[in-house]
């Protein structure tokens, strides 16, 4: 039954990331909820299904895939602050290239902020989160779960870039994207507000991890 629950949660998560974002469903929802309402409702739905999926993976029988290595337990502590920073900064700035950017600060092609690091900061954050947790767990259910997320994030960046380039046209794409990157962490220059809020989010995740997920994220 545990594997059945994991499979059902996984299929529902995949469906929730295909059906609501495709025409004609997305335009229909945006027309009734507004863009912000759509993003808010879609985010809540995604988080709820994600929570169920993570719990279902934890309940699945343990089948070891990756070798047990103590150093892998440090991966979330090392990578999650960066993932939080990418997610927070990505939500604080409007983003014509990807989803999630509904912040008050308008996009400026000459000063793209976090988009200089990645045009898809939320997907980049997902890839880091998935990679870190794949290493820290290593059993079959979590390798499937987090491997899927990492692949989804990487493929999503390429697919969205291709779609946006087609929608904008080559000239407008070149003008707007010239100071951005698909992913270049060497360009990371967070503001004090972005770094402070990301630190608060990371601390909250550390505190809530054990009571919500069921075990401590600390490697000792």
Backbone as CSV, one residue per row, in Angstrom:
resi,resn,N_x,N_y,N_z,CA_x,CA_y,CA_z,C_x,C_y,C_z
1,UNK,0.813,-1.208,0.000,0.000,0.000,0.000,0.852,1.266,0.000
2,UNK,2.016,1.200,0.648,2.875,2.382,0.721,3.382,2.769,-0.669
3,UNK,3.762,1.770,-1.476,4.211,2.057,-2.834,3.060,2.569,-3.692
4,UNK,1.850,2.068,-3.443,0.678,2.540,-4.179,0.403,4.016,-3.868
5,UNK,0.523,4.375,-2.590,0.323,5.780,-2.197,1.381,6.669,-2.855
6,UNK,2.627,6.230,-2.856,3.700,7.010,-3.464,3.454,7.192,-4.960
7,UNK,3.041,6.128,-5.633,2.763,6.215,-7.069,1.610,7.167,-7.352
8,UNK,0.540,7.090,-6.548,-0.615,7.971,-6.740,-0.218,9.431,-6.525
9,UNK,0.543,9.697,-5.471,0.975,11.069,-5.196,1.885,11.590,-6.309
10,UNK,2.746,10.733,-6.813,3.655,11.122,-7.882,2.886,11.445,-9.158
11,UNK,1.921,10.618,-9.518,1.122,10.862,-10.724,0.286,12.134,-10.595
12,UNK,-0.263,12.373,-9.408,-1.053,13.590,-9.196,-0.171,14.823,-9.284
13,UNK,1.033,14.737,-8.746,1.951,15.873,-8.824,2.306,16.181,-10.277
14,UNK,2.585,15.141,-11.046,2.913,15.345,-12.460,1.727,15.954,-13.205
15,UNK,0.528,15.447,-12.933,-0.658,15.983,-13.600,-0.880,17.446,-13.238
16,UNK,-0.612,17.800,-11.970,-0.833,19.175,-11.526,0.161,20.140,-12.148
17,UNK,1.266,19.633,-12.680,2.252,20.502,-13.321,2.169,20.439,-14.844
18,UNK,1.176,19.724,-15.353,0.961,19.671,-16.799,-0.375,20.307,-17.180
19,UNK,-1.431,19.895,-16.506,-2.780,20.324,-16.906,-3.044,21.809,-16.635
20,UNK,-2.792,22.340,-15.425,-3.180,23.739,-15.162,-2.356,24.782,-15.917
21,UNK,-1.210,24.395,-16.484,-0.360,25.389,-17.140,-0.484,25.367,-18.662
22,UNK,-1.305,24.458,-19.176,-1.437,24.324,-20.620,-2.729,24.967,-21.114
23,UNK,-2.696,25.510,-22.336,-3.956,25.985,-22.915,-4.843,24.783,-23.238
24,UNK,-6.165,24.916,-23.099,-6.901,26.146,-22.733,-7.131,26.313,-21.240
25,UNK,-6.558,25.439,-20.392,-6.861,25.489,-18.956,-6.293,26.758,-18.319
26,UNK,-5.008,27.068,-18.590,-4.392,28.234,-17.947,-5.112,29.541,-18.290
27,UNK,-5.375,29.852,-19.573,-6.097,31.098,-19.870,-7.476,31.145,-19.211
28,UNK,-8.149,29.992,-19.145,-9.470,29.947,-18.503,-9.368,30.289,-17.020
29,UNK,-8.358,29.732,-16.342,-8.171,30.005,-14.916,-7.732,31.446,-14.674
30,UNK,-6.810,31.942,-15.489,-6.344,33.329,-15.335,-7.490,34.299,-15.561
31,UNK,-8.357,33.997,-16.533,-9.482,34.869,-16.815,-10.449,34.972,-15.653
32,UNK,-10.554,33.941,-14.824,-11.482,33.937,-13.702,-10.823,34.322,-12.387
33,UNK,-9.538,34.010,-12.226,-8.853,34.289,-10.961,-7.943,35.511,-11.033
34,UNK,-7.600,35.961,-12.254,-6.561,36.973,-12.397,-5.200,36.301,-12.328
35,UNK,-4.173,36.961,-12.837,-2.848,36.336,-12.866,-2.333,36.048,-11.464
36,UNK,-2.434,37.017,-10.565,-1.948,36.803,-9.199,-2.771,35.734,-8.484
37,UNK,-4.078,35.746,-8.690,-4.923,34.728,-8.074,-4.589,33.341,-8.585
38,UNK,-4.325,33.255,-9.892,-3.945,31.973,-10.488,-2.638,31.463,-9.886
39,UNK,-1.624,32.334,-9.825,-0.321,31.932,-9.287,-0.450,31.529,-7.826
40,UNK,-1.245,32.290,-7.057,-1.422,31.978,-5.630,-2.112,30.618,-5.461
41,UNK,-3.212,30.410,-6.186,-3.948,29.145,-6.067,-3.107,27.970,-6.560
42,UNK,-2.403,28.172,-7.671,-1.571,27.102,-8.224,-0.427,26.761,-7.279
43,UNK,0.142,27.785,-6.627,1.230,27.557,-5.679,0.735,26.764,-4.471
44,UNK,-0.448,27.119,-3.948,-0.999,26.385,-2.813,-1.274,24.926,-3.175
45,UNK,-1.841,24.719,-4.361,-2.116,23.351,-4.806,-0.824,22.553,-4.937
46,UNK,0.185,23.162,-5.542,1.465,22.476,-5.739,2.112,22.123,-4.406
47,UNK,2.065,23.052,-3.457,2.670,22.807,-2.146,1.936,21.698,-1.404
48,UNK,0.611,21.681,-1.508,-0.166,20.641,-0.829,0.158,19.254,-1.398
49,UNK,0.202,19.161,-2.720,0.510,17.869,-3.346,1.958,17.480,-3.074
50,UNK,2.853,18.466,-3.092,4.261,18.188,-2.793,4.415,17.638,-1.381
51,UNK,3.702,18.237,-0.423,3.781,17.758,0.959,3.336,16.303,1.044
52,UNK,2.243,15.979,0.354,1.772,14.581,0.354,2.805,13.667,-0.296
53,UNK,3.409,14.117,-1.382,4.389,13.299,-2.088,5.608,13.020,-1.214
54,UNK,6.080,14.039,-0.498,7.241,13.855,0.381,6.915,12.879,1.501
55,UNK,5.725,13.018,2.087,5.303,12.098,3.150,5.163,10.677,2.606
56,UNK,4.595,10.548,1.406,4.423,9.222,0.804,5.769,8.567,0.523
57,UNK,6.750,9.362,0.088,8.089,8.811,-0.154,8.714,8.318,1.139
58,UNK,8.488,9.048,2.228,9.043,8.637,3.522,8.406,7.339,4.017
59,UNK,7.156,7.097,3.632,6.459,5.887,4.071,6.817,4.670,3.229
60,UNK,7.365,4.868,2.044,7.690,3.745,1.159,8.777,2.866,1.781
61,UNK,8.738,1.561,1.541,9.772,0.676,2.085,11.171,1.084,1.639
62,UNK,12.125,0.942,2.537,13.496,1.359,2.241,14.173,0.344,1.327
63,UNK,14.646,0.824,0.180,15.463,0.026,-0.736,16.670,0.878,-1.083
64,UNK,17.837,0.513,-0.586,19.030,1.316,-0.782,19.461,1.359,-2.243
65,UNK,19.813,2.544,-2.725,20.303,2.724,-4.085,21.698,3.356,-4.060
66,UNK,21.835,4.478,-3.370,23.134,5.126,-3.246,23.867,4.576,-2.029
67,UNK,25.193,4.509,-2.079,25.946,4.026,-0.918,25.777,4.965,0.262
68,UNK,25.717,4.399,1.461,25.599,5.204,2.667,26.905,5.944,2.921
69,UNK,26.836,7.265,2.933,28.045,8.080,3.103,27.683,9.277,3.979
70,UNK,28.362,9.408,5.117,28.037,10.457,6.070,28.145,11.851,5.507
71,UNK,29.085,12.051,4.577,29.277,13.400,4.033,28.074,13.859,3.221
72,UNK,27.328,12.906,2.645,26.142,13.275,1.868,25.070,13.932,2.738
73,UNK,25.086,13.634,4.052,24.098,14.219,4.950,24.278,15.732,5.082
74,UNK,25.460,16.233,4.707,25.723,17.663,4.793,25.205,18.422,3.570
75,UNK,24.844,17.716,2.520,24.467,18.386,1.275,23.314,19.383,1.455
76,UNK,22.223,19.020,2.152,21.152,20.011,2.315,21.588,21.260,3.072
77,UNK,22.400,21.094,4.125,22.840,22.264,4.882,23.715,23.183,4.037
78,UNK,24.452,22.623,3.092,25.343,23.426,2.257,24.628,24.049,1.066
79,UNK,23.656,23.343,0.498,23.014,23.804,-0.737,21.689,24.526,-0.520
80,UNK,20.984,24.229,0.575,19.673,24.832,0.771,19.718,26.347,1.011
81,UNK,20.739,26.911,1.681,20.782,28.380,1.759,20.820,29.031,0.388
82,UNK,21.556,28.434,-0.546,21.611,28.962,-1.910,20.269,28.791,-2.611
83,UNK,19.618,27.639,-2.401,18.300,27.420,-2.991,17.292,28.432,-2.458
84,UNK,17.323,28.705,-1.161,16.426,29.697,-0.561,16.676,31.080,-1.142
85,UNK,17.936,31.428,-1.333,18.275,32.736,-1.894,17.740,32.881,-3.312
86,UNK,17.920,31.857,-4.129,17.412,31.904,-5.498,15.886,32.027,-5.519
87,UNK,15.208,31.268,-4.659,13.746,31.304,-4.630,13.231,32.647,-4.143
88,UNK,13.809,33.161,-3.062,13.363,34.435,-2.500,13.602,35.573,-3.485
89,UNK,14.824,35.652,-4.026,15.143,36.718,-4.970,14.294,36.607,-6.231
90,UNK,14.018,35.374,-6.650,13.191,35.183,-7.836,11.766,35.652,-7.642
91,UNK,11.237,35.537,-6.429,9.872,35.979,-6.154,9.774,37.486,-5.957
92,UNK,10.904,38.147,-5.688,10.889,39.577,-5.384,10.977,40.454,-6.630
93,UNK,11.243,39.865,-7.773,11.434,40.657,-8.998,10.544,40.118,-10.112
94,UNK,9.941,41.019,-10.866,9.143,40.601,-12.014,10.042,39.917,-13.040
95,UNK,9.481,38.888,-13.676,10.289,38.033,-14.540,9.544,37.746,-15.850
96,UNK,9.984,38.333,-16.962,9.319,38.069,-18.240,9.725,36.747,-18.872
97,UNK,10.682,36.040,-18.253,11.233,34.840,-18.868,10.708,33.539,-18.276
98,UNK,10.123,33.590,-17.080,9.735,32.354,-16.410,8.580,32.640,-15.479
99,UNK,8.187,31.655,-14.670,7.065,31.826,-13.755,7.576,32.179,-12.372
100,UNK,6.667,32.692,-11.549,6.993,32.941,-10.149,7.374,34.362,-9.838
101,UNK,7.854,35.131,-10.816,8.309,36.478,-10.543,7.173,37.481,-10.580
102,UNK,6.531,37.712,-9.441,5.441,38.675,-9.354,5.764,39.762,-8.335
103,UNK,7.051,39.988,-8.085,7.463,40.981,-7.111,7.180,42.400,-7.574
104,UNK,7.378,43.351,-6.662,7.092,44.748,-6.960,8.170,45.387,-7.831
105,UNK,9.376,44.858,-7.797,10.460,45.464,-8.562,10.376,45.035,-10.019
106,UNK,10.267,46.011,-10.905,10.124,45.728,-12.332,11.423,45.196,-12.915
107,UNK,11.293,44.430,-13.979,12.465,43.902,-14.666,13.153,45.004,-15.461
108,UNK,14.471,45.091,-15.318,15.286,46.061,-16.050,16.351,45.277,-16.818
109,UNK,16.327,45.294,-18.167,17.310,44.524,-18.932,18.756,44.894,-18.613
110,UNK,18.995,46.157,-18.207,20.357,46.587,-17.889,20.776,46.168,-16.482
111,UNK,19.811,45.869,-15.624,20.087,45.462,-14.245,19.109,44.359,-13.850
112,UNK,19.331,43.150,-14.344,18.337,42.080,-14.157,18.347,41.427,-12.787
113,UNK,19.288,41.803,-11.911,19.317,41.217,-10.572,19.534,39.722,-10.610
114,UNK,18.678,38.987,-9.924,18.834,37.538,-9.825,18.729,36.868,-11.181
115,UNK,18.096,37.511,-12.166,17.972,36.911,-13.490,19.306,36.877,-14.227
116,UNK,20.287,37.632,-13.733,21.645,37.507,-14.273,22.240,36.152,-13.890
117,UNK,21.780,35.612,-12.771,22.223,34.286,-12.321,21.441,33.200,-13.041
118,UNK,20.117,33.386,-13.106,19.271,32.425,-13.804,17.969,33.107,-14.216
119,UNK,17.582,32.895,-15.462,16.271,33.364,-15.892,15.153,32.578,-15.219
120,UNK,15.512,31.478,-14.586,14.530,30.587,-13.954,14.964,30.305,-12.510
121,UNK,14.957,31.321,-11.648,15.489,31.124,-10.292,14.721,30.092,-9.479
122,UNK,13.416,29.976,-9.690,12.654,28.985,-8.925,12.992,27.566,-9.368
123,UNK,13.189,27.382,-10.667,13.600,26.064,-11.158,15.018,25.735,-10.711
124,UNK,15.893,26.737,-10.699,17.259,26.510,-10.221,17.249,26.137,-8.741
125,UNK,16.386,26.798,-7.963,16.256,26.458,-6.542,15.736,25.034,-6.377
126,UNK,14.777,24.642,-7.216,14.250,23.283,-7.156,15.336,22.254,-7.466
127,UNK,16.171,22.545,-8.457,17.237,21.610,-8.821,18.217,21.432,-7.667
128,UNK,18.581,22.538,-6.998,19.497,22.441,-5.859,18.856,21.681,-4.703
129,UNK,17.594,22.001,-4.421,16.871,21.298,-3.353,16.805,19.802,-3.649
130,UNK,16.472,19.457,-4.878,16.346,18.045,-5.241,17.687,17.329,-5.171
131,UNK,18.723,17.930,-5.724,20.034,17.293,-5.707,20.548,17.071,-4.300
132,UNK,20.362,18.070,-3.434,20.834,17.954,-2.053,20.109,16.836,-1.316
133,UNK,18.801,16.748,-1.500,18.027,15.752,-0.771,18.166,14.346,-1.368
134,UNK,18.456,14.266,-2.651,18.740,12.967,-3.248,19.991,12.360,-2.608
135,UNK,21.026,13.193,-2.457,22.266,12.709,-1.852,22.068,12.340,-0.381
136,UNK,21.270,13.147,0.321,21.098,12.926,1.758,20.265,11.695,2.072
137,UNK,19.442,11.248,1.138,18.579,10.095,1.388,19.143,8.833,0.713
138,UNK,19.000,8.713,-0.585,19.660,7.618,-1.285,18.876,6.344,-1.430
139,UNK,17.649,6.263,-0.875,16.836,5.074,-1.084,16.024,5.228,-2.368
140,UNK,15.422,4.143,-2.816,14.787,4.104,-4.131,13.684,5.156,-4.272
141,UNK,12.785,5.253,-3.293,11.673,6.201,-3.401,12.178,7.632,-3.513
142,UNK,13.194,7.981,-2.713,13.704,9.356,-2.740,14.564,9.627,-3.965
143,UNK,15.246,8.622,-4.457,15.995,8.803,-5.709,15.029,9.060,-6.860
144,UNK,13.931,8.319,-6.905,12.907,8.568,-7.925,12.334,9.974,-7.759
145,UNK,11.955,10.303,-6.524,11.318,11.591,-6.243,12.230,12.767,-6.603
146,UNK,13.408,12.801,-6.009,14.273,13.961,-6.189,14.979,13.951,-7.543
147,UNK,15.235,12.755,-8.090,15.777,12.693,-9.441,14.792,13.258,-10.457
148,UNK,13.502,12.962,-10.244,12.471,13.504,-11.121,12.420,15.026,-11.022
149,UNK,12.484,15.557,-9.813,12.454,17.007,-9.624,13.653,17.677,-10.302
150,UNK,14.838,17.092,-10.120,16.031,17.685,-10.730,15.927,17.665,-12.251
151,UNK,15.466,16.546,-12.804,15.289,16.469,-14.249,14.213,17.418,-14.747
152,UNK,13.122,17.519,-14.002,12.037,18.442,-14.347,12.549,19.878,-14.387
153,UNK,13.360,20.262,-13.397,13.873,21.625,-13.341,14.823,21.917,-14.499
154,UNK,15.736,20.992,-14.765,16.682,21.207,-15.859,16.010,21.268,-17.211
155,UNK,15.094,20.331,-17.465,14.386,20.335,-18.742,13.479,21.552,-18.859
156,UNK,12.875,21.956,-17.725,11.975,23.100,-17.744,12.666,24.383,-18.177
157,UNK,13.898,24.583,-17.745,14.641,25.780,-18.141,14.789,25.857,-19.659
158,UNK,15.190,24.753,-20.259,15.387,24.727,-21.710,14.063,24.898,-22.455
159,UNK,13.001,24.232,-21.975,11.706,24.298,-22.650,11.123,25.707,-22.576
160,UNK,11.196,26.324,-21.406,10.635,27.673,-21.242,11.429,28.686,-22.054
161,UNK,12.754,28.566,-22.077,13.568,29.468,-22.907,13.144,29.390,-24.373
162,UNK,12.961,28.188,-24.851,12.576,28.000,-26.250,11.208,28.610,-26.525
163,UNK,10.260,28.397,-25.598,8.906,28.929,-25.780,8.911,30.460,-25.724
164,UNK,9.623,31.045,-24.762,9.644,32.498,-24.623,10.344,33.160,-25.809
165,UNK,11.384,32.534,-26.307,12.078,33.087,-27.474,11.147,33.120,-28.674
166,UNK,10.348,32.070,-28.820,9.393,32.033,-29.922,8.303,33.088,-29.744
167,UNK,7.817,33.263,-28.518,6.763,34.240,-28.254,7.247,35.679,-28.413
168,UNK,8.454,35.964,-27.945,8.979,37.330,-27.988,9.499,37.713,-29.365
169,UNK,10.014,36.737,-30.087,10.725,37.032,-31.321,12.204,37.208,-31.028
170,UNK,13.040,36.887,-31.999,14.482,36.870,-31.778,15.018,38.232,-31.338
171,UNK,14.539,39.313,-31.969,15.062,40.635,-31.637,14.754,41.042,-30.207
172,UNK,13.509,40.881,-29.795,13.115,41.260,-28.436,13.766,40.349,-27.399
173,UNK,13.869,39.068,-27.709,14.547,38.127,-26.811,15.995,38.542,-26.595
174,UNK,16.693,38.873,-27.660,18.098,39.273,-27.545,18.236,40.548,-26.721
175,UNK,17.345,41.511,-26.941,17.411,42.778,-26.208,17.177,42.573,-24.713
176,UNK,16.180,41.780,-24.355,15.828,41.612,-22.955,16.758,40.662,-22.200
177,UNK,17.289,39.668,-22.897,18.026,38.594,-22.206,19.538,38.762,-22.245
178,UNK,20.048,39.854,-22.813,21.493,39.935,-23.058,22.328,39.907,-21.772
179,UNK,21.760,40.334,-20.645,22.502,40.321,-19.378,21.989,39.236,-18.429
180,UNK,21.275,38.255,-18.966,20.769,37.157,-18.151,21.492,35.864,-18.521
181,UNK,21.199,34.802,-17.793,21.787,33.488,-18.078,20.779,32.414,-17.726
182,UNK,20.919,31.283,-18.365,20.075,30.153,-17.959,20.477,29.721,-16.557
183,UNK,21.774,29.603,-16.290,22.264,29.328,-14.936,23.754,29.644,-14.878
184,UNK,24.106,30.615,-14.048,25.499,31.003,-13.848,25.651,31.511,-12.421
185,UNK,25.984,30.609,-11.501,26.055,30.949,-10.083,27.193,31.903,-9.772
186,UNK,28.158,32.051,-10.663,29.262,32.972,-10.434,28.806,34.428,-10.459
187,UNK,27.626,34.684,-11.000,27.093,36.051,-11.068,26.283,36.432,-9.836
188,UNK,26.212,35.572,-8.860,25.344,35.808,-7.709,25.838,37.006,-6.899
189,UNK,24.996,38.045,-6.803,25.288,39.249,-6.025,24.007,39.671,-5.316
190,UNK,23.613,38.994,-4.244,22.320,39.298,-3.610,22.344,40.635,-2.883
191,UNK,21.175,41.259,-2.812,21.036,42.462,-2.008,20.913,42.050,-0.542
192,UNK,21.042,43.039,0.355,20.923,42.749,1.780,19.528,42.233,2.113
193,UNK,18.503,42.804,1.470,17.130,42.364,1.733,16.928,40.925,1.278
194,UNK,17.432,40.582,0.101,17.292,39.218,-0.409,18.024,38.229,0.482
195,UNK,19.250,38.564,0.885,20.030,37.664,1.730,19.384,37.491,3.101
196,UNK,18.875,38.579,3.678,18.247,38.499,4.995,16.979,37.670,4.979
197,UNK,16.132,37.874,3.967,14.890,37.111,3.881,15.173,35.641,3.598
198,UNK,16.170,35.371,2.743,16.533,33.977,2.450,17.051,33.280,3.709
199,UNK,17.824,33.987,4.524,18.329,33.412,5.774,17.172,33.079,6.714
200,UNK,16.168,33.962,6.772,15.006,33.716,7.623,14.224,32.498,7.138
201,UNK,14.073,32.367,5.819,13.366,31.208,5.252,14.126,29.924,5.559
202,UNK,15.449,29.952,5.394,16.262,28.764,5.667,16.162,28.366,7.133
203,UNK,16.202,29.349,8.038,16.081,29.058,9.469,14.719,28.446,9.781
204,UNK,13.666,28.982,9.156,12.330,28.436,9.366,12.245,26.988,8.882
205,UNK,12.870,26.710,7.749,12.875,25.337,7.235,13.608,24.392,8.188
206,UNK,14.699,24.851,8.761,15.436,24.022,9.723,14.571,23.710,10.935
207,UNK,13.863,24.731,11.439,13.058,24.555,12.647,11.850,23.653,12.391
208,UNK,11.223,23.821,11.212,9.986,23.107,10.920,10.213,21.718,10.334
209,UNK,11.439,21.422,9.921,11.692,20.170,9.207,11.315,18.948,10.047
210,UNK,11.790,18.914,11.276,11.519,17.748,12.126,10.034,17.588,12.449
211,UNK,9.331,18.638,12.916,7.913,18.443,13.235,7.032,18.192,12.014
212,UNK,7.405,18.719,10.851,6.566,18.568,9.663,6.931,17.313,8.866
213,UNK,8.233,17.135,8.599,8.686,16.017,7.776,8.858,14.744,8.594
214,UNK,9.272,14.921,9.865,9.363,13.744,10.719,10.757,13.393,11.184
215,UNK,11.787,14.063,10.664,13.137,13.798,11.149,13.993,15.046,10.975
216,UNK,15.046,15.117,11.773,15.885,16.298,11.807,16.767,16.373,10.557
217,UNK,16.951,17.584,9.983,17.836,17.723,8.840,19.306,17.843,9.220
218,UNK,19.570,17.932,10.507,20.962,18.088,10.956,21.704,16.760,10.787
219,UNK,22.942,16.793,10.302,23.654,15.547,9.979,24.312,14.867,11.187
220,UNK,24.141,15.408,12.388,24.781,14.796,13.537,23.737,14.255,14.511
